[in-house]
Amino acid sequence: MNNYKRTFVASSEIFSGYKVDIDIRRIETLENIVEIFIRDLQSVLKKYNLEALLDKLNYGNEWHIHSHTLEEILTSNVDELFYVCNHCNVNSELEVTIL
């Protein structure tokens, strides 16, 4: 078991349930987590030529983590899940718009 991996799950109408394990040693901000998560999802969609889903991902989505702070993620249990959301209207500094 890798003590540095945390699992991030899409909380999204279209991409719900998509999971990415991220090494917390690679991150400095919540935005870093969102960027890694989105890059991984984009990679899978490109690999399987899911162009319509890729368009949905790339245009008009604001992805963010609003349920936990970076410190909470870094000190969490290895089996805890964290949600990357794109379906609510949270106005915060944690939002990352993917264009």
N, C-alpha and C positions, 0 to 999 in steps of 0.2 A: 504494500500500500504506500502511495506517495503522499507524504504529509503536506506537500506544497501545492497539490492540485485541488481546485475548487470547481464545482459544477455549476454552470450558468445555463438557465433554461429560458427559452423565448416565452414571454407572456404576450401573445399576439393573436389576433383573429386568424391570420393566414399561416403563420409559422409556429403556432403553439406547439410546445413540446420539444422543439429542436434543442439539443443539448451540446454544450461545448465545455470540455475540461480545460481550465487555464491554470498555468503555473503562476502562483501569486508572487513569486520572486521576479517575474517579468513586468509587473505593473507598478505604477506610481500614482495613478488616479482612477476614479471610476470611469472616466472617459477612455482610458487605456483598455479597460475591460470591455467596454462597448465596442471599441474599434476592433479588438481581437475577435470578439464574438461575431461581428458583422463580416469581417474578412473571411472567417471560417465558413459562414453560411453562404456568402457569395461564391466561394470556391466550390462548394458542393453543388450549388445551382448551375454554375458554369460547367462543371464536370459532366453533368447529366443533361446539358442543353435545355434547362428549364427556363427559357427566355421570358415567358410571361411572369413567372414568379420572380425572376431577377429584376424585371422592370418594376414590379410591385415593391421589391426591397429597396431599389435604388432611388425611387422618386416619391417624395412626400412623406417619408417616415421619420419620426423623431424618436429615436431609441434612447432609453435612459434606465438608470437604476435608481429607484426612489425608496426602496424598502430598507436599505442598509447603507451605512457609511463605509468608507474604505477601511477604517480601523476595525469595524465589526467583521468585515470579510476576512481581513488578514489574521484575525485572532479567532476565527470560527472553527468549529469542528469540521473535520475532513468530509463528513457525510452530509453536511448541510447543503441545501439547494438555494440558489440565488436567482432571482428573476430579472431578465432584461426585457423591459416593457416598451411597446410602441402603440398602445391603444388607449391611453388616457391623456387627458389634457393637463399634465403637470407642468407648471411654469417654474422651472428651477434651473440652477446653474449646472445640473447634472445631465441635461439633455444634449444629445449629439445628433445632429441632422446629417443623414447620409445622402449625398448628392451624386 
